[in-house]
Amino acid sequence: MRSPVALFGAFLRGTFGLPKPDKRAVDRVKDLARAALRTSSDTAFAVNEIACNDPGCPGIETVILVMEPGRKTRALKIAKPLDEVAEQDILAALEG
């Protein structure tokens, strides 16, 4: 029988033995995203680190959801662990 990770592909950190990301690291990436996107204070962000065992995946990636009032939620995917994300990565994800 295949493992649940192999069957379902991607899982958020904090599940299946992966440690939860540090709140400061999440807040740092949210601040970087807010600065890069030049959004208003009413824009909400959700930042998650996802582990994927599929051969086509980068292994661990950071996903930033951008939730602006009146607009469709956007997902920015960065093929790096949360702790390695820089503002340049967010800008590149916006272009891609």
A tleap script that builds the chain and sets N, CA, C and O, in Angstrom:
source leaprc.protein.ff14SB
mol = sequence {
  NMET ARG SER PRO VAL ALA LEU PHE GLY ALA
  PHE LEU ARG GLY THR PHE GLY LEU PRO LYS
  PRO ASP LYS ARG ALA VAL ASP ARG VAL LYS
  ASP LEU ALA ARG ALA ALA LEU ARG THR SER
  SER ASP THR ALA PHE ALA VAL ASN GLU ILE
  ALA CYS ASN ASP PRO GLY CYS PRO GLY ILE
  GLU THR VAL ILE LEU VAL MET GLU PRO GLY
  ARG LYS THR ARG ALA LEU LYS ILE ALA LYS
  PRO LEU ASP GLU VAL ALA GLU GLN ASP ILE
  LEU ALA ALA LEU GLU CGLY
}
set mol.1.N position { 0.841 -1.187 0.000 }
set mol.1.CA position { 0.000 0.000 0.000 }
set mol.1.C position { 0.883 1.246 0.000 }
set mol.1.O position { 1.903 1.284 0.688 }
set mol.2.N position { 0.500 2.250 -0.758 }
set mol.2.CA position { 1.262 3.495 -0.841 }
set mol.2.C position { 1.007 4.328 0.405 }
set mol.2.O position { -0.055 4.253 1.022 }
set mol.3.N position { 2.001 5.117 0.752 }
set mol.3.CA position { 1.858 5.985 1.923 }
set mol.3.C position { 0.871 7.103 1.625 }
set mol.3.O position { 0.653 7.436 0.460 }
set mol.4.N position { 0.257 7.702 2.680 }
set mol.4.CA position { -0.656 8.828 2.455 }
set mol.4.C position { 0.018 9.988 1.738 }
set mol.4.O position { -0.623 10.685 0.952 }
set mol.5.N position { 1.310 10.203 2.000 }
set mol.5.CA position { 2.020 11.303 1.340 }
set mol.5.C position { 2.081 11.052 -0.156 }
set mol.5.O position { 1.863 11.969 -0.948 }
set mol.6.N position { 2.377 9.812 -0.553 }
set mol.6.CA position { 2.446 9.492 -1.973 }
set mol.6.C position { 1.073 9.600 -2.629 }
set mol.6.O position { 0.962 10.025 -3.779 }
set mol.7.N position { 0.026 9.215 -1.896 }
set mol.7.CA position { -1.309 9.262 -2.466 }
set mol.7.C position { -1.833 10.672 -2.646 }
set mol.7.O position { -2.477 10.969 -3.652 }
set mol.8.N position { -1.571 11.534 -1.698 }
set mol.8.CA position { -2.159 12.864 -1.736 }
set mol.8.C position { -1.208 13.945 -2.212 }
set mol.8.O position { -1.655 15.063 -2.467 }
set mol.9.N position { 0.075 13.669 -2.345 }
set mol.9.CA position { 1.012 14.633 -2.912 }
set mol.9.C position { 1.499 15.689 -1.955 }
set mol.9.O position { 2.583 15.543 -1.391 }
set mol.10.N position { 0.748 16.739 -1.752 }
set mol.10.CA position { 1.228 17.895 -0.993 }
set mol.10.C position { 0.501 18.010 0.341 }
set mol.10.O position { -0.706 17.784 0.429 }
set mol.11.N position { 1.242 18.359 1.358 }
set mol.11.CA position { 0.663 18.572 2.682 }
set mol.11.C position { 1.261 19.820 3.293 }
set mol.11.O position { 2.432 20.135 3.077 }
set mol.12.N position { 0.448 20.526 4.058 }
set mol.12.CA position { 0.922 21.705 4.751 }
set mol.12.C position { 1.844 21.299 5.871 }
set mol.12.O position { 1.707 20.215 6.439 }
set mol.13.N position { 2.770 22.154 6.187 }
set mol.13.CA position { 3.633 21.938 7.338 }
set mol.13.C position { 2.787 21.830 8.591 }
set mol.13.O position { 1.696 22.394 8.665 }
set mol.14.N position { 3.287 21.113 9.564 }
set mol.14.CA position { 2.543 20.926 10.794 }
set mol.14.C position { 1.708 19.657 10.723 }
set mol.14.O position { 1.090 19.265 11.713 }
set mol.15.N position { 1.684 19.020 9.575 }
set mol.15.CA position { 0.954 17.789 9.372 }
set mol.15.C position { 1.949 16.697 9.004 }
set mol.15.O position { 2.961 16.969 8.358 }
set mol.16.N position { 1.669 15.473 9.411 }
set mol.16.CA position { 2.486 14.328 9.042 }
set mol.16.C position { 3.951 14.496 9.415 }
set mol.16.O position { 4.831 14.120 8.640 }
set mol.17.N position { 4.227 15.054 10.590 }
set mol.17.CA position { 5.582 15.096 11.109 }
set mol.17.C position { 6.416 16.296 10.716 }
set mol.17.O position { 7.499 16.474 11.273 }
set mol.18.N position { 5.977 17.122 9.798 }
set mol.18.CA position { 6.740 18.316 9.455 }
set mol.18.C position { 6.503 19.362 10.539 }
set mol.18.O position { 5.360 19.570 10.947 }
set mol.19.N position { 7.552 20.022 11.012 }
set mol.19.CA position { 7.358 21.032 12.064 }
set mol.19.C position { 6.593 22.242 11.543 }
set mol.19.O position { 6.713 22.611 10.375 }
set mol.20.N position { 5.805 22.854 12.424 }
set mol.20.CA position { 5.089 24.075 12.052 }
set mol.20.C position { 6.105 25.186 11.823 }
set mol.20.O position { 7.109 25.258 12.532 }
set mol.21.N position { 5.860 26.053 10.846 }
set mol.21.CA position { 6.785 27.162 10.617 }
set mol.21.C position { 6.729 28.164 11.774 }
set mol.21.O position { 5.707 28.320 12.442 }
set mol.22.N position { 7.831 28.815 11.979 }
set mol.22.CA position { 7.934 29.834 13.011 }
set mol.22.C position { 7.048 31.019 12.650 }
set mol.22.O position { 7.069 31.479 11.508 }
set mol.23.N position { 6.268 31.521 13.607 }
set mol.23.CA position { 5.367 32.654 13.361 }
set mol.23.C position { 6.128 33.868 12.850 }
set mol.23.O position { 5.630 34.600 11.995 }
set mol.24.N position { 7.331 34.086 13.371 }
set mol.24.CA position { 8.125 35.235 12.900 }
set mol.24.C position { 8.484 35.098 11.431 }
set mol.24.O position { 8.497 36.085 10.695 }
set mol.25.N position { 8.780 33.864 10.996 }
set mol.25.CA position { 9.107 33.633 9.582 }
set mol.25.C position { 7.890 33.887 8.701 }
set mol.25.O position { 8.012 34.480 7.628 }
set mol.26.N position { 6.717 33.443 9.147 }
set mol.26.CA position { 5.477 33.681 8.410 }
set mol.26.C position { 5.199 35.185 8.332 }
set mol.26.O position { 4.883 35.705 7.262 }
set mol.27.N position { 5.319 35.878 9.464 }
set mol.27.CA position { 5.082 37.323 9.482 }
set mol.27.C position { 6.074 38.066 8.602 }
set mol.27.O position { 5.714 39.049 7.953 }
set mol.28.N position { 7.325 37.605 8.573 }
set mol.28.CA position { 8.347 38.229 7.723 }
set mol.28.C position { 7.951 38.133 6.257 }
set mol.28.O position { 8.064 39.111 5.518 }
set mol.29.N position { 7.484 36.949 5.826 }
set mol.29.CA position { 7.093 36.764 4.430 }
set mol.29.C position { 5.832 37.576 4.116 }
set mol.29.O position { 5.711 38.127 3.021 }
set mol.30.N position { 4.895 37.655 5.062 }
set mol.30.CA position { 3.707 38.497 4.853 }
set mol.30.C position { 4.119 39.959 4.664 }
set mol.30.O position { 3.590 40.641 3.786 }
set mol.31.N position { 5.049 40.439 5.475 }
set mol.31.CA position { 5.526 41.821 5.346 }
set mol.31.C position { 6.222 42.042 4.010 }
set mol.31.O position { 6.041 43.081 3.375 }
set mol.32.N position { 7.020 41.063 3.583 }
set mol.32.CA position { 7.688 41.167 2.280 }
set mol.32.C position { 6.655 41.231 1.157 }
set mol.32.O position { 6.785 42.025 0.225 }
set mol.33.N position { 5.629 40.387 1.256 }
set mol.33.CA position { 4.585 40.361 0.225 }
set mol.33.C position { 3.821 41.679 0.188 }
set mol.33.O position { 3.543 42.211 -0.887 }
set mol.34.N position { 3.487 42.200 1.358 }
set mol.34.CA position { 2.759 43.474 1.414 }
set mol.34.C position { 3.593 44.582 0.772 }
set mol.34.O position { 3.058 45.403 0.027 }
set mol.35.N position { 4.894 44.614 1.052 }
set mol.35.CA position { 5.778 45.636 0.475 }
set mol.35.C position { 5.926 45.435 -1.034 }
set mol.35.O position { 5.876 46.403 -1.793 }
set mol.36.N position { 6.108 44.193 -1.472 }
set mol.36.CA position { 6.311 43.917 -2.893 }
set mol.36.C position { 5.067 44.243 -3.707 }
set mol.36.O position { 5.160 44.752 -4.824 }
set mol.37.N position { 3.895 43.943 -3.136 }
set mol.37.CA position { 2.641 44.169 -3.853 }
set mol.37.C position { 2.083 45.574 -3.668 }
set mol.37.O position { 1.180 45.997 -4.391 }
set mol.38.N position { 2.634 46.294 -2.688 }
set mol.38.CA position { 2.152 47.639 -2.360 }
set mol.38.C position { 0.632 47.633 -2.153 }
set mol.38.O position { -0.101 48.420 -2.753 }
set mol.39.N position { 0.190 46.731 -1.296 }
set mol.39.CA position { -1.241 46.578 -1.040 }
set mol.39.C position { -1.699 47.453 0.112 }
set mol.39.O position { -0.899 47.970 0.891 }
set mol.40.N position { -3.001 47.600 0.192 }
set mol.40.CA position { -3.578 48.366 1.297 }
set mol.40.C position { -3.583 47.513 2.563 }
set mol.40.O position { -3.349 46.305 2.519 }
set mol.41.N position { -3.850 48.157 3.670 }
set mol.41.CA position { -3.834 47.459 4.956 }
set mol.41.C position { -4.981 46.464 5.096 }
set mol.41.O position { -4.933 45.603 5.974 }
set mol.42.N position { -6.012 46.558 4.254 }
set mol.42.CA position { -7.114 45.608 4.355 }
set mol.42.C position { -6.902 44.342 3.523 }
set mol.42.O position { -7.780 43.480 3.476 }
set mol.43.N position { -5.750 44.223 2.872 }
set mol.43.CA position { -5.406 42.997 2.156 }
set mol.43.C position { -4.892 41.978 3.170 }
set mol.43.O position { -4.051 42.291 4.013 }
set mol.44.N position { -5.410 40.753 3.073 }
set mol.44.CA position { -4.996 39.673 3.973 }
set mol.44.C position { -4.071 38.712 3.226 }
set mol.44.O position { -4.188 38.527 2.015 }
set mol.45.N position { -3.161 38.114 3.971 }
set mol.45.CA position { -2.222 37.155 3.410 }
set mol.45.C position { -2.270 35.874 4.226 }
set mol.45.O position { -2.436 35.905 5.445 }
set mol.46.N position { -2.124 34.756 3.545 }
set mol.46.CA position { -1.930 33.468 4.207 }
set mol.46.C position { -0.647 32.889 3.628 }
set mol.46.O position { -0.489 32.825 2.408 }
set mol.47.N position { 0.260 32.474 4.484 }
set mol.47.CA position { 1.542 31.941 4.046 }
set mol.47.C position { 1.674 30.517 4.572 }
set mol.47.O position { 1.547 30.271 5.772 }
set mol.48.N position { 1.929 29.585 3.663 }
set mol.48.CA position { 2.089 28.182 4.031 }
set mol.48.C position { 3.286 27.590 3.317 }
set mol.48.O position { 3.644 27.997 2.212 }
set mol.49.N position { 3.887 26.631 3.969 }
set mol.49.CA position { 4.965 25.855 3.363 }
set mol.49.C position { 4.390 24.482 3.074 }
set mol.49.O position { 3.790 23.854 3.947 }
set mol.50.N position { 4.573 24.019 1.854 }
set mol.50.CA position { 3.991 22.758 1.417 }
set mol.50.C position { 5.106 21.805 1.003 }
set mol.50.O position { 6.034 22.186 0.289 }
set mol.51.N position { 4.999 20.563 1.461 }
set mol.51.CA position { 5.939 19.515 1.066 }
set mol.51.C position { 5.257 18.637 0.027 }
set mol.51.O position { 4.109 18.228 0.204 }
set mol.52.N position { 5.962 18.354 -1.047 }
set mol.52.CA position { 5.400 17.545 -2.129 }
set mol.52.C position { 6.402 16.464 -2.515 }
set mol.52.O position { 7.574 16.755 -2.755 }
set mol.53.N position { 5.943 15.221 -2.574 }
set mol.53.CA position { 6.816 14.109 -2.950 }
set mol.53.C position { 6.719 13.751 -4.425 }
set mol.53.O position { 7.417 12.844 -4.878 }
set mol.54.N position { 5.884 14.428 -5.174 }
set mol.54.CA position { 5.744 14.173 -6.596 }
set mol.54.C position { 7.041 14.565 -7.299 }
set mol.54.O position { 7.607 15.610 -6.978 }
set mol.55.N position { 7.527 13.769 -8.241 }
set mol.55.CA position { 8.785 14.106 -8.926 }
set mol.55.C position { 8.778 15.458 -9.632 }
set mol.55.O position { 9.841 16.045 -9.833 }
set mol.56.N position { 7.609 15.965 -10.012 }
set mol.56.CA position { 7.529 17.252 -10.693 }
set mol.56.C position { 7.532 18.447 -9.758 }
set mol.56.O position { 7.564 19.592 -10.209 }
set mol.57.N position { 7.499 18.188 -8.459 }
set mol.57.CA position { 7.467 19.271 -7.471 }
set mol.57.C position { 8.874 19.652 -7.023 }
set mol.57.O position { 9.809 18.860 -7.147 }
set mol.58.N position { 9.020 20.866 -6.502 }
set mol.58.CA position { 10.343 21.292 -6.031 }
set mol.58.C position { 10.731 20.687 -4.681 }
set mol.58.O position { 11.816 20.982 -4.180 }
set mol.59.N position { 9.894 19.863 -4.085 }
set mol.59.CA position { 10.160 19.316 -2.758 }
set mol.59.C position { 9.392 20.108 -1.721 }
set mol.59.O position { 8.335 19.675 -1.261 }
set mol.60.N position { 9.913 21.263 -1.352 }
set mol.60.CA position { 9.213 22.159 -0.437 }
set mol.60.C position { 9.043 23.494 -1.134 }
set mol.60.O position { 9.993 24.043 -1.692 }
set mol.61.N position { 7.820 24.011 -1.098 }
set mol.61.CA position { 7.576 25.320 -1.679 }
set mol.61.C position { 6.751 26.156 -0.718 }
set mol.61.O position { 6.044 25.636 0.145 }
set mol.62.N position { 6.860 27.460 -0.890 }
set mol.62.CA position { 6.090 28.407 -0.094 }
set mol.62.C position { 4.966 28.936 -0.973 }
set mol.62.O position { 5.189 29.333 -2.117 }
set mol.63.N position { 3.762 28.936 -0.428 }
set mol.63.CA position { 2.598 29.451 -1.143 }
set mol.63.C position { 2.057 30.636 -0.352 }
set mol.63.O position { 1.780 30.528 0.843 }
set mol.64.N position { 1.911 31.760 -1.032 }
set mol.64.CA position { 1.368 32.975 -0.421 }
set mol.64.C position { 0.027 33.257 -1.078 }
set mol.64.O position { -0.046 33.488 -2.285 }
set mol.65.N position { -1.039 33.238 -0.276 }
set mol.65.CA position { -2.355 33.617 -0.781 }
set mol.65.C position { -2.551 35.098 -0.517 }
set mol.65.O position { -2.344 35.576 0.599 }
set mol.66.N position { -2.950 35.817 -1.552 }
set mol.66.CA position { -3.194 37.262 -1.457 }
set mol.66.C position { -4.693 37.466 -1.594 }
set mol.66.O position { -5.275 37.168 -2.637 }
set mol.67.N position { -5.316 37.977 -0.532 }
set mol.67.CA position { -6.770 38.140 -0.493 }
set mol.67.C position { -7.106 39.623 -0.359 }
set mol.67.O position { -7.135 40.184 0.736 }
set mol.68.N position { -7.358 40.235 -1.512 }
set mol.68.CA position { -7.691 41.658 -1.562 }
set mol.68.C position { -9.206 41.814 -1.670 }
set mol.68.O position { -9.841 41.115 -2.460 }
set mol.69.N position { -9.789 42.715 -0.894 }
set mol.69.CA position { -11.236 42.921 -0.966 }
set mol.69.C position { -11.687 43.234 -2.396 }
set mol.69.O position { -11.109 44.082 -3.075 }
set mol.70.N position { -12.737 42.528 -2.835 }
set mol.70.CA position { -13.287 42.777 -4.163 }
set mol.70.C position { -12.528 42.137 -5.305 }
set mol.70.O position { -12.900 42.313 -6.466 }
set mol.71.N position { -11.457 41.387 -4.998 }
set mol.71.CA position { -10.664 40.741 -6.049 }
set mol.71.C position { -10.577 39.247 -5.770 }
set mol.71.O position { -10.725 38.806 -4.631 }
set mol.72.N position { -10.340 38.489 -6.807 }
set mol.72.CA position { -10.164 37.046 -6.675 }
set mol.72.C position { -8.850 36.764 -5.937 }
set mol.72.O position { -7.847 37.435 -6.179 }
set mol.73.N position { -8.855 35.783 -5.049 }
set mol.73.CA position { -7.655 35.407 -4.310 }
set mol.73.C position { -6.588 34.910 -5.278 }
set mol.73.O position { -6.866 34.119 -6.180 }
set mol.74.N position { -5.366 35.386 -5.075 }
set mol.74.CA position { -4.226 34.967 -5.899 }
set mol.74.C position { -3.301 34.088 -5.074 }
set mol.74.O position { -3.152 34.292 -3.869 }
set mol.75.N position { -2.688 33.120 -5.719 }
set mol.75.CA position { -1.703 32.263 -5.063 }
set mol.75.C position { -0.352 32.485 -5.724 }
set mol.75.O position { -0.203 32.315 -6.934 }
set mol.76.N position { 0.622 32.864 -4.921 }
set mol.76.CA position { 1.994 33.030 -5.411 }
set mol.76.C position { 2.786 31.824 -4.918 }
set mol.76.O position { 2.853 31.578 -3.713 }
set mol.77.N position { 3.382 31.075 -5.830 }
set mol.77.CA position { 4.139 29.876 -5.470 }
set mol.77.C position { 5.620 30.142 -5.661 }
set mol.77.O position { 6.060 30.604 -6.714 }
set mol.78.N position { 6.380 29.838 -4.609 }
set mol.78.CA position { 7.827 30.049 -4.627 }
set mol.78.C position { 8.491 28.723 -4.287 }
set mol.78.O position { 8.225 28.145 -3.233 }
set mol.79.N position { 9.344 28.244 -5.164 }
set mol.79.CA position { 9.970 26.933 -5.015 }
set mol.79.C position { 11.143 26.981 -4.033 }
set mol.79.O position { 12.269 26.611 -4.367 }
set mol.80.N position { 10.854 27.442 -2.823 }
set mol.80.CA position { 11.852 27.542 -1.759 }
set mol.80.C position { 11.163 27.332 -0.424 }
set mol.80.O position { 9.967 27.588 -0.287 }
set mol.81.N position { 11.918 26.866 0.554 }
set mol.81.CA position { 11.352 26.829 1.907 }
set mol.81.C position { 11.068 28.246 2.408 }
set mol.81.O position { 11.696 29.210 1.973 }
set mol.82.N position { 10.134 28.350 3.308 }
set mol.82.CA position { 9.701 29.634 3.872 }
set mol.82.C position { 10.867 30.488 4.357 }
set mol.82.O position { 10.905 31.692 4.100 }
set mol.83.N position { 11.811 29.878 5.051 }
set mol.83.CA position { 12.927 30.625 5.629 }
set mol.83.C position { 13.860 31.234 4.592 }
set mol.83.O position { 14.650 32.119 4.919 }
set mol.84.N position { 13.779 30.771 3.339 }
set mol.84.CA position { 14.671 31.264 2.290 }
set mol.84.C position { 14.018 32.288 1.362 }
set mol.84.O position { 14.679 32.831 0.477 }
set mol.85.N position { 12.738 32.553 1.556 }
set mol.85.CA position { 12.008 33.462 0.660 }
set mol.85.C position { 12.498 34.895 0.854 }
set mol.85.O position { 12.623 35.376 1.980 }
set mol.86.N position { 12.774 35.568 -0.268 }
set mol.86.CA position { 13.192 36.966 -0.275 }
set mol.86.C position { 12.202 37.767 -1.125 }
set mol.86.O position { 11.408 37.195 -1.873 }
set mol.87.N position { 12.256 39.088 -1.002 }
set mol.87.CA position { 11.337 39.942 -1.765 }
set mol.87.C position { 11.466 39.696 -3.268 }
set mol.87.O position { 10.465 39.737 -3.983 }
set mol.88.N position { 12.670 39.444 -3.753 }
set mol.88.CA position { 12.876 39.175 -5.187 }
set mol.88.C position { 12.091 37.949 -5.625 }
set mol.88.O position { 11.579 37.907 -6.744 }
set mol.89.N position { 11.990 36.935 -4.742 }
set mol.89.CA position { 11.238 35.716 -5.062 }
set mol.89.C position { 9.756 36.037 -5.228 }
set mol.89.O position { 9.099 35.503 -6.121 }
set mol.90.N position { 9.235 36.904 -4.375 }
set mol.90.CA position { 7.823 37.287 -4.447 }
set mol.90.C position { 7.570 38.070 -5.738 }
set mol.90.O position { 6.577 37.831 -6.426 }
set mol.91.N position { 8.456 38.993 -6.061 }
set mol.91.CA position { 8.316 39.761 -7.310 }
set mol.91.C position { 8.363 38.840 -8.525 }
set mol.91.O position { 7.597 39.023 -9.472 }
set mol.92.N position { 9.255 37.853 -8.506 }
set mol.92.CA position { 9.346 36.901 -9.614 }
set mol.92.C position { 8.071 36.060 -9.712 }
set mol.92.O position { 7.613 35.770 -10.817 }
set mol.93.N position { 7.496 35.667 -8.581 }
set mol.93.CA position { 6.248 34.884 -8.580 }
set mol.93.C position { 5.095 35.712 -9.149 }
set mol.93.O position { 4.194 35.163 -9.782 }
set mol.94.N position { 5.117 37.014 -8.932 }
set mol.94.CA position { 4.084 37.887 -9.487 }
set mol.94.C position { 4.144 37.921 -11.001 }
set mol.94.O position { 3.111 37.994 -11.667 }
set mol.95.N position { 5.353 37.869 -11.548 }
set mol.95.CA position { 5.531 37.927 -12.995 }
set mol.95.C position { 5.214 36.601 -13.664 }
set mol.95.O position { 4.848 36.561 -14.838 }
set mol.96.N position { 5.357 35.507 -12.908 }
set mol.96.CA position { 5.172 34.165 -13.469 }
set mol.96.C position { 3.819 33.728 -13.421 }
set mol.96.O position { 3.514 32.618 -13.857 }
savepdb mol mol.pdb
quit
